[in-house]
Amino acid sequence: MKHDSQPATATEWRAEGDAFAARGELDAALQRFESARALDPADAVVHERIAATLAALNRFDEAVDSFRAAIAIDPLNTDSHHGLGWTFEQMHRLDAAVDAYREAVRLNPRADGSHNNMGNCLQALGRFDEAHEAYRRAIDAAPNVALYYRNFVQSKRLAADDPVFVALERLAGDTASQTPANQAEIHFAYGQALSDLGRHDASFGHFLKGNALHRVGVRYNEAESLGLFELLQNLFTADALAAKRGLGDPSAPPVFIVGMPRSGSTLIEQILASHPQVTGAGERTEFGEALVGHIARDVGDPLRIDIEALQNLTHASLSALGQDYLHRMQKVLPDMPGLADNDAHSATSGFTRFTDKYPFNFINVGLIHLALPNARFIHSKRAPLQTCLSIFSRIFHDVPFGYDLGELGRYYRAYDALMAHWQRVLPEGTMIDVQYEELVEDFEPNVRRLLAHCGLDWDERCLAFHRTSRQVNTASAAQVRRPLYKTSVQRWQPQAALLQPLIEGLGPALASGVESSR
């Protein structure tokens, strides 16, 4: 019997593509789907599969075209509209994403994922009433999906008689039927809802449970992470930085806001983005992406940077690294043409600065300074315990150290030591520390200091930051839409006995201010 290993029909090609996609072999899957399309170009499902695969490969512009092709053939396919919305969301085109998700839920009012994602986009756009309605519809369509509750309560305080709170309380009382991952989501959501009601002891109990459950599924090598911080201090000494100073790209627009999550960085960016010469880019990972492309790789793991190779950086490599970062940022900042052309943008655009507030660029400060010697840094700081407790109350996609109090404290202490090192070795005027508590307490003088550090003239609009309309894609999206409030400075604090691992991790110098009892 002859075995024909080559698919003969569009259906067979599509099935083979599905099999490759299920295994994560996306390039191979795309080839099969394209073969299926060649045989049957009128098959809307094939176009949708191609689009979804392109989106998974971060080829978003092509994915948009393919989703639109699928919709043109079958405009009633909810999945294609949802996929188009998700792709626009990854491109930070949130208004377009909302339109696509809205069409998906028009076609299928029970499309819970589309309601939820639309809520996320609306929240980032500052359209909170619409976002809350979208979350309610997601929960109504799928009342057992814990993620939807967590998204909702992180943007809105619920009264005890709110139907969503009642449903969440019911879920929290019956977590045994849920997977561990969903149990964690429920505990985080219910913990936040209880905190908003002032039921702090019960709230922290749920945060402890949620973090313990979530930590099981997180990959985190503490020794490797903290060891990297020490190694960077040894490599990037004051002498090493001085020897290579000025070798990078001389462009001046970038302002890097760095620090720990939940330290006030979103507020700082919102203040600066309220200035007519500043555009806020949000949390961008472009420098890390550029770094991977320009620095030698570890021989044993091609996806890892060879840290030791940083000692041998040349003028050419540093300049290329800085230029690559600026070119990448130009793609996401269309209002700043000529970004990588030594400030040519200033002649054609009102913007002279942009902010990049990816907090973990604190690790790369020394290298960023060498690649972009005229960039400015703002270190966003907040009281250690307040920062850590705020991190402990949230699930983040890029904070593997935040789900165990001891690991969290030790990471904070290592971060604090690295930031003190950068402050010592950078040229004077390159980086300033902005303490969140001082910013809130003495607002205008600190805003003036921020603007002066960035070489910007005074502008009153920076004091009314909450009126500035822009996308805010962080957990603080709701807070920066409101006027400054001093109640945000000090959150409730558990008894010291419950925080002992965190206190020990921070060490005595950073753990001061813990209440021994209440």
C-alpha positions as CSV (number, residue, x, y, z in Angstrom):
1,M,0.0,0.0,0.0
2,K,1.4,3.3,-1.1
3,H,1.7,6.0,1.7
4,D,1.3,9.6,0.5
5,S,2.9,11.7,3.1
6,Q,2.2,15.0,1.3
7,P,-1.3,16.5,2.0
8,A,-3.4,16.7,-1.1
9,T,-6.3,19.0,-0.1
10,A,-6.6,22.3,1.7
11,T,-8.4,20.6,4.6
12,E,-5.4,18.2,5.0
13,W,-2.9,21.1,4.9
14,R,-5.0,23.0,7.4
15,A,-5.1,20.0,9.8
16,E,-1.4,19.5,9.5
17,G,-0.9,23.2,10.3
18,D,-3.1,22.9,13.3
19,A,-0.9,20.0,14.6
20,F,2.3,22.0,14.2
21,A,0.7,25.0,15.9
22,A,-0.4,22.9,18.8
23,R,3.2,21.8,19.3
24,G,4.4,25.4,19.1
25,E,6.1,25.0,15.8
26,L,4.7,28.2,14.4
27,D,6.9,28.7,11.3
28,A,6.1,25.2,10.1
29,A,2.4,25.8,10.9
30,L,2.4,29.0,8.9
31,Q,3.8,27.2,5.9
32,R,1.0,24.6,6.0
33,F,-1.7,27.2,6.4
34,E,-0.3,29.1,3.4
35,S,-0.4,25.9,1.4
36,A,-4.0,25.4,2.4
37,R,-4.8,29.0,1.4
38,A,-3.2,28.5,-2.1
39,L,-5.5,25.6,-2.7
40,D,-8.6,27.3,-1.3
41,P,-8.3,31.1,-1.0
42,A,-12.0,31.4,-0.1
43,D,-11.6,29.5,3.1
44,A,-12.1,32.1,5.9
45,V,-10.8,29.7,8.6
46,V,-7.5,29.4,6.8
47,H,-7.1,33.1,6.7
48,E,-7.9,33.3,10.4
49,R,-5.4,30.6,11.2
50,I,-2.7,32.4,9.2
51,A,-3.5,35.6,11.0
52,A,-3.4,34.0,14.5
53,T,-0.1,32.4,13.7
54,L,1.4,35.7,12.4
55,A,0.2,37.4,15.6
56,A,1.9,34.7,17.7
57,L,5.1,35.4,15.7
58,N,4.8,39.1,16.5
59,R,4.2,39.9,12.8
60,F,1.3,42.1,13.8
61,D,0.9,44.2,10.6
62,E,0.6,41.1,8.5
63,A,-1.7,39.5,11.0
64,V,-4.1,42.5,10.8
65,D,-4.2,42.1,7.0
66,S,-5.0,38.4,7.3
67,F,-7.7,38.9,9.9
68,R,-9.3,41.5,7.7
69,A,-9.2,39.0,4.8
70,A,-10.9,36.4,7.0
71,I,-13.6,38.9,8.0
72,A,-14.2,40.0,4.4
73,I,-15.0,36.3,3.6
74,D,-16.9,35.6,6.7
75,P,-17.9,38.8,8.6
76,L,-19.9,36.8,11.2
77,N,-16.9,34.9,12.6
78,T,-16.5,36.1,16.2
79,D,-13.0,34.6,16.5
80,S,-11.7,36.7,13.6
81,H,-13.0,39.9,15.2
82,H,-11.6,38.9,18.6
83,G,-8.2,38.0,17.0
84,L,-8.1,41.4,15.2
85,G,-8.8,43.1,18.5
86,W,-6.0,41.2,20.3
87,T,-3.6,42.0,17.5
88,F,-4.4,45.7,17.7
89,E,-4.0,45.5,21.5
90,Q,-0.4,44.1,21.1
91,M,0.3,47.0,18.8
92,H,-1.0,49.5,21.4
93,R,-3.7,50.6,19.0
94,L,-6.3,50.4,21.7
95,D,-9.1,52.4,20.0
96,A,-9.0,50.1,17.1
97,A,-8.9,47.1,19.5
98,V,-12.0,48.3,21.3
99,D,-13.9,48.6,17.9
100,A,-12.9,45.0,17.0
101,Y,-13.9,43.6,20.4
102,R,-17.1,45.5,20.3
103,E,-18.0,43.9,16.9
104,A,-17.1,40.5,18.4
105,V,-19.6,40.9,21.3
106,R,-22.2,42.4,19.0
107,L,-22.1,39.1,17.0
108,N,-21.9,37.0,20.2
109,P,-23.0,38.8,23.4
110,R,-21.7,35.9,25.4
111,A,-18.1,36.2,24.1
112,D,-16.7,36.7,27.6
113,G,-13.0,37.0,26.5
114,S,-13.9,39.8,24.1
115,H,-15.8,41.6,26.9
116,N,-12.8,41.2,29.2
117,N,-10.2,42.3,26.8
118,M,-12.3,45.3,25.7
119,G,-12.5,46.2,29.4
120,N,-8.7,46.1,29.7
121,C,-8.3,48.4,26.7
122,L,-11.0,50.9,27.9
123,Q,-9.4,51.1,31.3
124,A,-6.0,51.9,29.7
125,L,-7.7,54.6,27.7
126,G,-9.2,56.1,30.9
127,R,-12.8,55.2,29.9
128,F,-13.6,53.6,33.2
129,D,-17.4,53.5,33.2
130,E,-17.3,51.6,29.8
131,A,-14.5,49.3,31.1
132,H,-16.5,48.4,34.2
133,E,-19.6,47.6,32.1
134,A,-17.4,45.4,29.9
135,Y,-16.0,43.5,32.9
136,R,-19.6,43.0,34.3
137,R,-20.7,41.5,31.0
138,A,-17.6,39.2,30.9
139,I,-18.4,38.0,34.5
140,D,-22.1,37.6,33.6
141,A,-21.2,35.4,30.6
142,A,-18.6,33.4,32.5
143,P,-19.1,33.7,36.3
144,N,-16.5,31.1,37.2
145,V,-13.5,32.8,35.4
146,A,-11.5,34.3,38.2
147,L,-9.3,36.5,36.0
148,Y,-12.3,38.7,35.1
149,Y,-13.0,39.5,38.8
150,R,-9.3,40.4,39.3
151,N,-9.3,42.7,36.4
152,F,-12.5,44.4,37.6
153,V,-11.6,44.9,41.3
154,Q,-8.2,46.3,40.4
155,S,-10.0,49.2,38.8
156,K,-13.1,49.6,40.9
157,R,-14.0,49.5,44.6
158,L,-17.0,47.2,45.1
159,A,-19.6,47.6,47.7
160,A,-20.5,44.5,49.8
161,D,-23.9,44.2,48.1
162,D,-22.6,44.6,44.6
163,P,-23.6,41.5,42.6
164,V,-19.9,41.1,41.4
165,F,-18.7,41.1,45.0
166,V,-21.4,38.6,46.0
167,A,-20.4,36.3,43.1
168,L,-16.7,36.7,44.0
169,E,-17.4,35.8,47.7
170,R,-19.2,32.7,46.5
171,L,-16.2,31.7,44.4
172,A,-13.8,32.4,47.3
173,G,-15.8,30.1,49.5
174,D,-15.6,27.2,47.1
175,T,-12.0,27.2,45.7
176,A,-11.6,23.5,46.0
177,S,-13.3,22.9,42.7
178,Q,-10.9,25.3,40.9
179,T,-7.4,24.6,39.5
180,P,-4.5,26.0,41.6
181,A,-4.0,28.8,39.1
182,N,-7.6,29.8,39.3
183,Q,-7.5,29.5,43.0
184,A,-4.7,32.0,43.1
185,E,-6.6,34.4,40.9
186,I,-9.6,34.2,43.2
187,H,-7.6,34.9,46.3
188,F,-5.9,37.9,44.7
189,A,-9.3,39.3,43.5
190,Y,-11.1,38.7,46.8
191,G,-8.1,40.0,48.8
192,Q,-8.3,43.3,46.8
193,A,-12.1,43.5,47.2
194,L,-11.8,43.0,51.0
195,S,-9.0,45.5,51.2
196,D,-11.2,48.1,49.5
197,L,-13.9,47.4,52.2
198,G,-11.3,47.9,55.0
199,R,-11.3,44.3,56.0
200,H,-7.5,44.2,56.0
201,D,-6.7,41.2,58.1
202,A,-9.0,38.9,56.0
203,S,-7.6,40.6,52.9
204,F,-4.0,39.8,53.7
205,G,-4.9,36.2,54.5
206,H,-6.1,35.8,50.9
207,F,-3.0,37.5,49.5
208,L,-0.9,35.0,51.4
209,K,-2.8,32.1,49.9
210,G,-2.9,33.6,46.4
211,N,0.8,34.2,46.4
212,A,1.7,30.8,47.7
213,L,-0.4,29.2,45.0
214,H,0.9,31.4,42.2
215,R,4.6,30.9,43.3
216,V,4.4,27.2,42.5
217,G,4.0,27.9,38.8
218,V,6.7,30.6,38.6
219,R,10.2,30.0,37.4
220,Y,12.7,32.1,39.4
221,N,16.4,31.5,40.0
222,E,17.1,33.8,43.0
223,A,20.9,33.1,43.1
224,E,21.3,33.9,39.4
225,S,19.2,37.1,39.6
226,L,20.9,38.5,42.7
227,G,24.3,37.3,41.4
228,L,23.8,39.3,38.3
229,F,23.3,42.5,40.3
230,E,26.6,42.0,42.1
231,L,28.4,41.2,38.8
232,L,27.1,44.4,37.2
233,Q,28.6,46.4,40.0
234,N,31.9,44.8,39.5
235,L,31.9,45.3,35.7
236,F,30.5,48.8,35.5
237,T,32.8,50.7,37.9
238,A,33.3,54.4,37.8
239,D,36.6,53.9,35.9
240,A,35.0,51.5,33.4
241,L,32.2,53.9,32.6
242,A,34.6,56.9,32.3
243,A,36.8,54.9,29.9
244,K,33.9,54.4,27.4
245,R,32.0,57.6,28.1
246,G,30.7,59.4,25.0
247,L,31.1,56.4,22.7
248,G,27.4,55.8,22.2
249,D,24.8,57.6,20.2
250,P,24.5,61.3,21.2
251,S,20.8,61.6,20.9
252,A,19.1,63.2,23.9
253,P,15.4,62.5,23.7
254,P,15.1,59.4,26.0
255,V,14.2,59.8,29.7
256,F,14.3,56.4,31.4
257,I,12.1,56.1,34.5
258,V,13.4,53.1,36.5
259,G,12.8,51.4,39.8
260,M,10.7,48.8,41.4
261,P,7.1,48.2,40.3
262,R,4.4,50.0,42.4
263,S,6.9,52.8,43.3
264,G,5.2,55.8,41.6
265,S,6.7,55.5,38.2
266,T,3.4,55.8,36.4
267,L,2.7,59.1,38.2
268,I,6.1,60.4,37.3
269,E,5.5,59.6,33.6
270,Q,2.0,61.1,33.6
271,I,3.4,64.3,35.0
272,L,6.1,64.5,32.4
273,A,3.8,63.4,29.6
274,S,1.5,66.4,30.5
275,H,4.3,68.7,29.2
276,P,3.8,69.7,25.6
277,Q,7.4,68.7,24.7
278,V,7.2,65.2,26.1
279,T,5.5,62.0,24.9
280,G,5.0,59.1,27.2
281,A,5.9,55.7,25.7
282,G,4.9,53.7,28.7
283,E,6.7,50.4,29.7
284,R,8.8,49.5,26.7
285,T,11.1,46.5,26.4
286,E,12.9,47.8,23.3
287,F,16.3,48.4,24.9
288,G,16.4,44.7,26.1
289,E,15.4,43.6,22.6
290,A,18.1,45.7,21.0
291,L,20.7,44.5,23.6
292,V,20.1,40.9,22.6
293,G,20.8,41.7,19.0
294,H,24.1,43.6,19.6
295,I,25.9,42.0,22.5
296,A,27.7,38.6,22.4
297,R,25.7,35.6,23.5
298,D,26.5,33.0,26.1
299,V,28.2,30.0,24.4
300,G,26.0,27.6,26.3
301,D,22.7,29.5,25.8
302,P,22.4,31.6,22.7
303,L,19.4,33.4,24.2
304,R,21.4,34.8,27.1
305,I,23.8,37.8,27.1
306,D,27.4,37.0,27.8
307,I,27.8,39.4,30.7
308,E,31.6,39.2,30.7
309,A,31.6,40.4,27.1
310,L,30.3,43.8,28.2
311,Q,33.9,44.7,29.2
312,N,34.9,44.7,25.5
313,L,32.3,47.0,24.1
314,T,33.6,49.3,21.4
315,H,32.5,52.7,20.0
316,A,30.9,50.9,17.0
317,S,28.9,48.4,19.2
318,L,27.7,51.0,21.7
319,S,26.7,53.5,19.0
320,A,24.9,50.8,17.1
321,L,23.1,49.7,20.2
322,G,21.9,53.2,21.0
323,Q,20.8,53.7,17.4
324,D,19.0,50.4,17.3
325,Y,17.0,51.3,20.4
326,L,16.1,54.7,19.0
327,H,15.0,53.1,15.7
328,R,12.8,50.7,17.5
329,M,11.3,53.5,19.6
330,Q,10.6,55.5,16.4
331,K,8.3,52.7,15.2
332,V,6.1,53.1,18.3
333,L,6.4,56.9,18.5
334,P,5.2,58.1,15.1
335,D,4.9,61.7,16.5
336,M,8.7,61.8,16.8
337,P,10.0,61.5,13.3
338,G,13.8,61.4,12.8
339,L,14.2,60.1,16.4
340,A,17.5,58.4,15.6
341,D,18.9,61.3,13.5
342,N,20.6,63.3,16.3
343,D,17.5,65.4,17.3
344,A,16.3,66.1,13.7
345,H,12.9,65.4,15.1
346,S,12.8,68.6,17.0
347,A,12.4,70.6,13.8
348,T,9.3,68.7,12.7
349,S,7.6,67.8,16.0
350,G,6.8,69.6,19.2
351,F,8.2,66.7,21.2
352,T,11.9,66.9,22.3
353,R,11.7,64.1,25.0
354,F,10.1,60.8,25.4
355,T,9.7,58.7,28.5
356,D,10.4,54.9,28.7
357,K,9.2,53.7,32.1
358,Y,10.0,50.0,31.9
359,P,11.0,49.6,35.6
360,F,13.5,46.8,35.2
361,N,15.7,48.9,33.0
362,F,17.3,49.7,36.4
363,I,19.4,46.6,35.7
364,N,20.6,48.1,32.4
365,V,21.4,51.7,33.7
366,G,25.1,51.5,33.1
367,L,24.8,50.0,29.7
368,I,22.1,52.4,28.6
369,H,24.3,55.3,29.7
370,L,27.2,54.0,27.6
371,A,24.9,53.5,24.6
372,L,23.0,56.8,25.0
373,P,25.2,59.1,27.1
374,N,22.8,62.1,26.8
375,A,19.8,60.2,28.0
376,R,18.4,61.1,31.5
377,F,17.3,58.7,34.3
378,I,14.7,59.2,36.9
379,H,14.8,56.7,39.8
380,S,11.3,56.2,41.2
381,K,11.5,55.3,44.9
382,R,9.0,54.5,47.5
383,A,9.3,53.3,51.1
384,P,10.5,49.7,50.9
385,L,7.7,48.1,52.9
386,Q,5.0,50.0,51.1
387,T,6.5,49.0,47.7
388,C,6.8,45.3,48.7
389,L,3.3,45.1,50.1
390,S,1.9,46.7,47.0
391,I,3.8,44.2,44.8
392,F,2.6,41.3,47.0
393,S,-1.0,42.2,46.4
394,R,-0.8,41.8,42.6
395,I,0.0,39.3,39.9
396,F,2.5,40.6,37.4
397,H,3.7,38.9,34.2
398,D,7.3,40.0,34.7
399,V,7.8,39.9,38.5
400,P,8.9,36.3,39.4
401,F,10.3,37.4,42.7
402,G,7.1,38.9,44.1
403,Y,5.2,35.9,45.4
404,D,7.3,34.9,48.4
405,L,7.9,37.5,51.1
406,G,11.5,36.4,51.7
407,E,12.4,36.4,48.0
408,L,10.7,39.8,47.6
409,G,12.7,41.3,50.5
410,R,16.0,39.9,49.3
411,Y,15.4,41.1,45.7
412,Y,14.5,44.6,47.0
413,R,17.7,44.8,49.0
414,A,19.8,43.7,46.0
415,Y,18.0,46.2,43.8
416,D,18.6,49.0,46.3
417,A,22.3,48.2,46.4
418,L,22.5,48.3,42.6
419,M,20.7,51.6,42.4
420,A,23.0,53.1,45.0
421,H,25.9,51.9,42.9
422,W,24.6,53.5,39.7
423,Q,24.1,56.8,41.6
424,R,27.7,56.7,42.7
425,V,29.3,55.9,39.3
426,L,27.2,57.9,36.9
427,P,28.2,61.4,36.0
428,E,26.6,64.1,38.1
429,G,23.2,65.1,36.7
430,T,22.6,61.9,34.8
431,M,20.1,60.4,37.3
432,I,17.9,61.8,40.1
433,D,16.0,60.0,42.8
434,V,12.4,60.9,43.2
435,Q,10.8,59.7,46.4
436,Y,7.1,59.1,46.0
437,E,6.2,60.2,49.5
438,E,8.1,63.5,49.0
439,L,6.5,64.0,45.6
440,V,3.0,63.7,47.1
441,E,3.8,65.8,50.1
442,D,5.6,68.7,48.3
443,F,4.3,68.4,44.8
444,E,5.1,71.5,42.8
445,P,8.8,71.8,43.9
446,N,9.4,68.2,42.9
447,V,7.6,68.7,39.6
448,R,9.9,71.6,38.9
449,R,12.9,69.5,39.8
450,L,11.7,66.7,37.4
451,L,11.3,69.2,34.5
452,A,14.7,70.9,35.2
453,H,16.4,67.5,35.2
454,C,14.9,66.8,31.7
455,G,15.9,70.2,30.4
456,L,12.3,71.3,30.1
457,D,10.8,74.7,30.8
458,W,8.1,75.0,33.5
459,D,4.5,74.2,32.4
460,E,1.5,74.4,34.6
461,R,-0.2,71.5,32.8
462,C,2.2,69.2,34.6
463,L,0.4,70.0,37.9
464,A,-2.9,68.9,36.4
465,F,-1.5,65.6,35.2
466,H,-4.8,63.8,35.8
467,R,-6.4,65.8,33.0
468,T,-3.9,64.5,30.4
469,S,-5.5,62.1,27.9
470,R,-3.2,59.3,27.0
471,Q,-3.0,55.5,27.1
472,V,-1.8,54.1,30.5
473,N,-1.2,50.4,30.4
474,T,-0.1,49.7,34.0
475,A,-1.8,48.7,37.2
476,S,-1.9,52.4,38.1
477,A,-4.1,53.5,35.2
478,A,-7.0,54.5,37.4
479,Q,-4.9,56.3,40.1
480,V,-3.2,58.7,37.6
481,R,-6.6,59.8,36.2
482,R,-7.4,61.3,39.6
483,P,-5.9,64.3,41.4
484,L,-3.1,63.6,43.8
485,Y,-4.3,62.1,47.1
486,K,-2.1,61.7,50.2
487,T,-4.0,58.6,51.4
488,S,-2.1,56.7,48.8
489,V,1.2,57.1,50.6
490,Q,0.6,54.7,53.5
491,R,-1.3,51.5,52.9
492,W,-2.4,49.2,55.7
493,Q,0.4,47.1,57.2
494,P,0.1,43.6,58.7
495,Q,1.6,42.8,62.1
496,A,5.3,42.3,62.1
497,A,4.9,38.6,62.8
498,L,3.3,38.0,59.5
499,L,5.9,40.0,57.7
500,Q,9.0,38.4,59.3
501,P,10.3,36.8,56.1
502,L,10.0,40.1,54.3
503,I,11.7,42.0,57.2
504,E,14.6,39.6,57.3
505,G,14.9,39.7,53.5
506,L,15.0,43.5,53.5
507,G,17.5,43.7,56.4
508,P,17.3,46.2,59.3
509,A,18.3,49.3,57.3
510,L,15.4,48.9,54.8
511,A,12.8,47.3,57.1
512,S,12.5,50.3,59.5
513,G,8.9,51.4,60.2
514,V,7.3,48.0,60.7
515,E,4.6,48.1,63.4
516,S,5.2,45.5,66.0
517,S,1.5,45.4,66.9
518,R,-1.8,47.1,66.2
